[in-house]
Amino acid sequence: MFGGDGAGKPVPCAPPPAVGLTDALVPALQRPPCAVAFSGGRDSSLVLAAATAAARREGLAPPVAITLRFPGAPDSEETEWQQRVIGHLGVTDWVRLELPEGLDVIGPSARRLLLEHGPFYPANAHLVEPMLDHVAGGTIVSGLGGDELFGLWERRRVADVAARRARPRWSDAAPLAAMLAPPRVRMHLPRRRRLAAPVPWLRPAAQAELDAILAEQHAYSTSRWDRHVLAVPRARSLALATRDIGRIAAVSGADFRVPLLDPGFTAALAVAGGWRGFGGRGATLRALFSELLPDDVLGRRSKATFNDAFFATDTRRFAEQWSGRGLDESVVDPIVLRAVWRAPRVDYRSALLLQRAWLHDQGAVPC
């Protein structure tokens, strides 16, 4: 949830977004080798395409695509899409790293970083570490922020109706009225759905507090695409992720860059979309980046998931051995939390607690 209606003012002029993104990649390419963390998803594909275009335009060394593959996590399989993008762009330097054991959030790589630096955000920030051997003194580029920019605009339905991209329904009346109401009024309006799935390990009072926080964020979320886009780079979660992944990369002398959060690029997006935007994620990408990637890539609906790569053998072992201590039991129910970590599909929202509990049982003091 990002920004209020007063958060950020649309920029009066800017280049086309494809140009803005290409421009944002030039500094990364000027510190070679420039490696793009490439999963094959739309965001990393877009960044790789823009980096390739920028290198050709500026006469710089082309980017290296680095892909992590997890044979033990079938839901992360993206080989077909990866090959489609690599072939379309003509990328010649593609590093594929096979990680059969995954990258557990309390696995060897994560444990070393946790003991050296304390907790980091997100819990899978150690994902960057296997890439560092290929980026000595250079730059790692990530598609971080794409979900927030293109997929998490809460008020899109109202804009779709106003822009005649969607037929109005009687059910649109309440969201429209809520949008027009002052934020303090919106907070107290009844809702037909929860703003987020309940967190099973939270005590009732903690869950109620979380619900209140989400309700306030929702009430102040913006009804304008341009203001949403300009507010995204200021989100605390993205600022923390950029900082902590950057810290991990810096240990090996590498720079870490997030071009989708570049001010010039987000300004270009805001101007191009105006107050109503372009509709859904696929429609937005097709409208703005068709010269960079083929239509089937921009419009794809499937998305890989990496849950089984992040919660593997080490998580299961720790779930059995955990002391049950190290977390605030007035907020967290340790019995429920242990059951979550032992479940066939671990809830990713518990990952930071898993790392903190592991640190406690090692006798380490979390930073």
C-alpha positions as CSV (number, residue, x, y, z in Angstrom):
1,M,0.0,0.0,0.0
2,F,1.7,3.2,-1.1
3,G,1.1,6.8,-0.6
4,G,-1.8,9.1,0.0
5,D,-3.5,11.4,-2.4
6,G,-1.1,14.1,-1.3
7,A,2.0,11.9,-1.6
8,G,4.2,13.1,-4.4
9,K,3.3,15.5,-7.2
10,P,3.2,14.3,-10.8
11,V,6.2,15.5,-12.8
12,P,5.2,17.8,-15.7
13,C,7.4,16.3,-18.4
14,A,9.6,13.2,-18.7
15,P,10.9,10.9,-21.5
16,P,8.9,7.8,-22.5
17,P,9.3,5.2,-19.7
18,A,11.3,2.8,-21.9
19,V,13.8,5.6,-22.4
20,G,13.7,6.5,-18.8
21,L,14.5,2.9,-17.8
22,T,17.3,2.6,-20.4
23,D,18.8,5.8,-19.0
24,A,18.6,4.5,-15.5
25,L,20.8,1.5,-16.5
26,V,23.7,3.5,-17.9
27,P,25.4,4.1,-14.5
28,A,25.3,0.3,-13.8
29,L,26.8,-0.5,-17.1
30,Q,29.5,2.0,-16.6
31,R,30.8,-0.1,-13.6
32,P,31.4,-3.4,-15.3
33,P,30.8,-6.3,-15.1
34,C,27.1,-5.4,-15.0
35,A,25.1,-8.5,-14.0
36,V,21.3,-8.6,-14.1
37,A,19.7,-11.0,-11.6
38,F,17.5,-12.7,-14.2
39,S,14.8,-15.2,-13.1
40,G,12.8,-15.0,-16.3
41,G,9.9,-13.2,-14.7
42,R,8.6,-10.0,-16.3
43,D,10.4,-7.6,-14.0
44,S,13.9,-9.1,-14.4
45,S,13.3,-9.6,-18.1
46,L,12.4,-5.9,-18.5
47,V,15.5,-4.8,-16.7
48,L,17.7,-7.2,-18.8
49,A,16.1,-5.8,-22.0
50,A,16.6,-2.2,-20.9
51,A,20.2,-2.9,-19.9
52,T,20.9,-4.6,-23.2
53,A,19.4,-1.7,-25.1
54,A,21.4,0.8,-23.0
55,A,24.7,-1.0,-23.6
56,R,24.1,-1.0,-27.4
57,R,23.1,2.7,-27.4
58,E,26.0,3.8,-25.4
59,G,28.7,1.5,-26.8
60,L,29.3,-0.2,-23.4
61,A,30.0,-3.8,-22.5
62,P,26.7,-5.8,-22.6
63,P,25.2,-7.0,-19.3
64,V,25.7,-10.5,-18.0
65,A,22.5,-12.4,-17.1
66,I,22.8,-14.5,-13.9
67,T,20.1,-17.0,-13.2
68,L,19.8,-19.1,-10.1
69,R,18.1,-22.5,-10.6
70,F,16.6,-24.7,-7.9
71,P,16.0,-28.2,-9.1
72,G,14.5,-29.1,-5.8
73,A,11.8,-26.4,-6.1
74,P,9.7,-27.3,-9.2
75,D,7.5,-24.2,-8.9
76,S,10.5,-22.0,-9.5
77,E,11.1,-23.5,-13.0
78,E,11.2,-20.8,-15.7
79,T,13.6,-22.3,-18.3
80,E,11.3,-21.9,-21.2
81,W,10.6,-18.2,-20.5
82,Q,14.3,-17.6,-19.7
83,Q,15.3,-19.0,-23.1
84,R,12.6,-17.0,-24.8
85,V,13.9,-13.7,-23.4
86,I,17.6,-14.5,-23.9
87,G,17.0,-15.5,-27.5
88,H,14.9,-12.4,-28.2
89,L,17.6,-10.1,-26.8
90,G,20.6,-11.8,-28.2
91,V,22.3,-12.1,-24.8
92,T,25.5,-14.0,-25.2
93,D,26.8,-14.0,-21.6
94,W,24.3,-16.0,-19.5
95,V,25.5,-17.6,-16.2
96,R,23.3,-20.3,-14.8
97,L,24.0,-21.5,-11.3
98,E,22.4,-24.8,-10.2
99,L,21.5,-24.9,-6.5
100,P,20.0,-28.3,-5.8
101,E,19.7,-27.7,-2.1
102,G,18.1,-24.4,-2.5
103,L,18.9,-21.3,-0.5
104,D,17.2,-21.9,2.8
105,V,16.6,-18.7,4.9
106,I,18.6,-20.4,7.7
107,G,20.9,-22.4,5.4
108,P,24.7,-22.0,5.3
109,S,24.8,-18.9,3.2
110,A,22.1,-17.1,5.2
111,R,23.5,-18.3,8.6
112,R,26.9,-16.8,7.8
113,L,25.4,-13.4,6.9
114,L,23.1,-13.4,9.9
115,L,26.0,-14.0,12.2
116,E,28.1,-11.3,10.6
117,H,25.4,-8.7,10.0
118,G,22.4,-9.6,12.1
119,P,18.9,-9.8,10.7
120,F,18.4,-8.5,7.1
121,Y,15.4,-7.6,5.0
122,P,14.0,-9.3,3.1
123,A,14.7,-12.7,4.6
124,N,15.9,-14.0,1.2
125,A,18.4,-11.1,0.7
126,H,21.1,-13.7,0.7
127,L,19.9,-14.7,-2.7
128,V,22.4,-12.2,-4.1
129,E,25.4,-14.0,-2.5
130,P,25.9,-16.8,-5.1
131,M,26.1,-14.1,-7.8
132,L,28.9,-12.2,-6.2
133,D,31.7,-14.4,-7.6
134,H,30.7,-13.2,-11.1
135,V,30.5,-9.5,-10.3
136,A,33.8,-8.7,-8.6
137,G,34.1,-4.9,-8.4
138,G,31.1,-4.5,-10.7
139,T,27.4,-4.0,-10.4
140,I,24.4,-6.3,-9.7
141,V,21.1,-5.0,-11.0
142,S,17.7,-6.2,-9.7
143,G,14.1,-6.0,-10.8
144,L,13.1,-5.2,-7.2
145,G,10.0,-2.9,-7.1
146,G,8.2,-4.3,-10.1
147,D,5.5,-5.9,-8.1
148,E,4.8,-2.7,-6.2
149,L,4.9,-0.5,-9.3
150,F,2.8,-2.6,-11.7
151,G,0.8,-4.9,-9.5
152,L,-0.2,-3.4,-6.2
153,W,-2.2,-0.3,-7.0
154,E,-5.2,-0.8,-4.8
155,R,-7.6,1.7,-6.4
156,R,-7.1,0.4,-10.0
157,R,-10.7,-0.9,-10.3
158,V,-12.2,2.5,-9.9
159,A,-9.7,4.0,-12.4
160,D,-10.6,1.2,-14.9
161,V,-14.3,2.1,-14.7
162,A,-13.6,5.8,-15.0
163,A,-11.3,5.2,-18.0
164,R,-13.9,2.9,-19.6
165,R,-11.6,-0.1,-19.5
166,A,-14.1,-2.0,-17.5
167,R,-17.9,-2.0,-17.4
168,P,-19.4,-0.5,-14.2
169,R,-21.1,-2.8,-11.7
170,W,-23.4,-2.0,-8.8
171,S,-20.6,-3.3,-6.5
172,D,-18.4,-0.4,-7.7
173,A,-20.6,2.2,-5.9
174,A,-19.2,1.5,-2.5
175,P,-15.5,1.7,-3.5
176,L,-16.2,4.9,-5.5
177,A,-17.8,6.4,-2.4
178,A,-14.9,5.3,-0.3
179,M,-12.5,6.8,-2.7
180,L,-14.2,10.2,-2.6
181,A,-14.5,10.2,1.2
182,P,-11.8,11.8,3.4
183,P,-9.1,9.2,4.5
184,R,-10.2,9.5,8.2
185,V,-13.7,8.5,7.2
186,R,-12.5,5.6,4.9
187,M,-10.8,4.0,8.0
188,H,-14.1,3.4,9.6
189,L,-16.1,2.2,6.5
190,P,-17.2,-1.4,6.6
191,R,-15.3,-3.8,4.3
192,R,-16.5,-6.9,2.6
193,R,-13.0,-8.5,2.7
194,R,-9.9,-8.6,4.8
195,L,-7.0,-6.5,3.6
196,A,-4.6,-9.4,4.2
197,A,-4.9,-13.0,5.1
198,P,-4.8,-13.5,8.9
199,V,-1.5,-14.3,10.4
200,P,-2.1,-17.6,12.3
201,W,0.8,-17.2,14.8
202,L,-0.2,-13.8,16.0
203,R,-2.0,-13.4,19.3
204,P,-5.5,-11.9,18.9
205,A,-4.4,-8.4,20.2
206,A,-1.5,-8.4,17.8
207,Q,-3.7,-9.4,14.9
208,A,-6.1,-6.6,15.8
209,E,-3.3,-4.1,15.8
210,L,-2.0,-5.4,12.4
211,D,-5.6,-5.1,11.0
212,A,-5.8,-1.5,12.2
213,I,-2.4,-0.6,10.7
214,L,-3.5,-2.1,7.3
215,A,-6.8,-0.3,7.5
216,E,-5.1,3.0,8.0
217,Q,-2.7,2.4,5.1
218,H,-5.6,1.4,2.9
219,A,-7.5,4.5,3.8
220,Y,-4.7,6.7,2.9
221,S,-3.7,4.8,-0.3
222,T,-4.0,7.0,-3.4
223,S,-6.7,6.9,-6.1
224,R,-4.2,8.2,-8.7
225,W,-1.8,6.1,-10.7
226,D,0.8,8.9,-11.0
227,R,0.9,9.5,-7.3
228,H,1.0,5.7,-6.6
229,V,4.1,5.4,-8.9
230,L,5.9,8.3,-7.3
231,A,5.2,7.0,-3.8
232,V,6.5,3.4,-4.4
233,P,10.2,4.2,-4.1
234,R,9.6,5.7,-0.7
235,A,8.1,2.5,0.7
236,R,10.0,1.5,3.8
237,S,10.1,-2.2,2.7
238,L,11.8,-1.3,-0.6
239,A,14.2,1.1,1.1
240,L,15.2,-1.6,3.6
241,A,15.6,-4.2,0.9
242,T,17.8,-1.9,-1.2
243,R,19.9,-1.1,1.8
244,D,20.4,-4.6,3.1
245,I,21.0,-6.3,-0.3
246,G,23.4,-3.5,-1.0
247,R,25.3,-4.2,2.2
248,I,25.7,-7.9,1.2
249,A,26.9,-6.9,-2.3
250,A,29.3,-4.3,-0.9
251,V,31.3,-6.9,1.1
252,S,32.5,-8.3,-2.2
253,G,33.1,-4.8,-3.6
254,A,30.0,-4.9,-5.8
255,D,27.4,-2.1,-6.3
256,F,23.7,-2.9,-6.1
257,R,21.2,-1.0,-8.2
258,V,17.5,-1.0,-8.6
259,P,16.5,0.8,-11.8
260,L,12.8,0.3,-11.4
261,L,12.9,2.6,-8.4
262,D,15.1,5.2,-10.2
263,P,13.5,8.7,-9.8
264,G,13.8,9.5,-13.6
265,F,12.1,6.3,-14.5
266,T,9.2,6.6,-12.0
267,A,8.7,10.2,-13.1
268,A,8.4,9.0,-16.7
269,L,5.9,6.3,-15.6
270,A,3.8,8.9,-13.7
271,V,3.6,11.2,-16.7
272,A,2.9,8.5,-19.2
273,G,0.0,7.0,-17.1
274,G,-1.5,10.2,-15.7
275,W,-4.1,9.8,-13.0
276,R,-5.8,6.7,-14.4
277,G,-2.8,4.5,-15.5
278,F,-3.1,1.8,-18.1
279,G,-5.0,-0.9,-16.3
280,G,-3.5,-4.2,-15.1
281,R,0.1,-5.3,-15.1
282,G,0.1,-6.8,-18.6
283,A,-1.7,-3.9,-20.2
284,T,0.8,-1.5,-18.6
285,L,3.8,-3.4,-19.8
286,R,2.4,-3.8,-23.3
287,A,1.6,-0.1,-23.5
288,L,5.0,1.1,-22.5
289,F,7.6,-1.6,-23.3
290,S,6.6,-3.3,-26.5
291,E,9.9,-2.2,-28.2
292,L,11.9,-4.0,-25.5
293,L,10.2,-7.4,-25.1
294,P,7.8,-9.6,-27.1
295,D,4.1,-9.5,-26.4
296,D,3.9,-13.0,-25.0
297,V,6.5,-12.1,-22.4
298,L,4.9,-8.8,-21.4
299,G,1.4,-10.3,-21.2
300,R,2.2,-13.7,-19.5
301,R,0.1,-14.6,-16.5
302,S,2.2,-17.3,-14.9
303,K,4.6,-16.5,-12.1
304,A,7.3,-18.7,-10.5
305,T,7.4,-19.2,-6.8
306,F,10.4,-20.0,-4.7
307,N,8.9,-21.1,-1.4
308,D,10.4,-24.6,-1.5
309,A,13.9,-23.1,-2.3
310,F,13.8,-20.9,0.8
311,F,12.3,-23.3,3.3
312,A,14.1,-26.6,2.9
313,T,16.0,-29.1,5.0
314,D,17.5,-26.6,7.4
315,T,14.1,-25.0,8.2
316,R,12.5,-28.5,8.9
317,R,15.4,-29.5,11.1
318,F,15.3,-26.2,13.1
319,A,11.5,-26.5,13.5
320,E,12.1,-29.7,15.4
321,Q,15.0,-28.4,17.5
322,W,13.9,-24.9,18.3
323,S,13.9,-24.0,22.0
324,G,10.6,-22.1,21.5
325,R,12.3,-19.0,22.9
326,G,13.7,-15.8,21.4
327,L,10.4,-14.2,20.3
328,D,7.9,-12.0,22.1
329,E,5.2,-14.4,23.3
330,S,2.8,-11.6,24.0
331,V,2.7,-11.1,20.2
332,V,3.6,-14.6,18.8
333,D,2.3,-18.0,19.7
334,P,5.4,-20.3,19.5
335,I,3.4,-23.5,19.3
336,V,1.5,-22.3,16.2
337,L,4.7,-20.9,14.7
338,R,6.5,-24.2,15.1
339,A,3.6,-25.9,13.3
340,V,3.9,-23.4,10.5
341,W,7.6,-24.2,10.0
342,R,6.8,-27.9,9.9
343,A,4.0,-27.6,7.4
344,P,4.4,-28.8,3.8
345,R,4.2,-25.2,2.6
346,V,5.8,-22.7,4.9
347,D,4.1,-19.3,5.2
348,Y,6.8,-16.8,3.8
349,R,5.6,-14.1,6.2
350,S,7.2,-16.1,9.0
351,A,10.7,-16.0,7.5
352,L,12.1,-13.1,9.5
353,L,10.8,-14.7,12.7
354,L,12.5,-17.9,11.7
355,Q,15.9,-16.1,11.3
356,R,15.5,-14.3,14.6
357,A,14.6,-17.5,16.5
358,W,17.6,-19.2,14.9
359,L,19.9,-16.3,16.0
360,H,18.5,-16.6,19.6
361,D,19.3,-20.3,19.8
362,Q,22.8,-19.6,18.6
363,G,23.3,-17.2,21.5
364,A,23.7,-14.3,19.0
365,V,22.1,-11.0,19.8
366,P,20.0,-9.7,16.9
367,C,21.0,-6.2,15.7
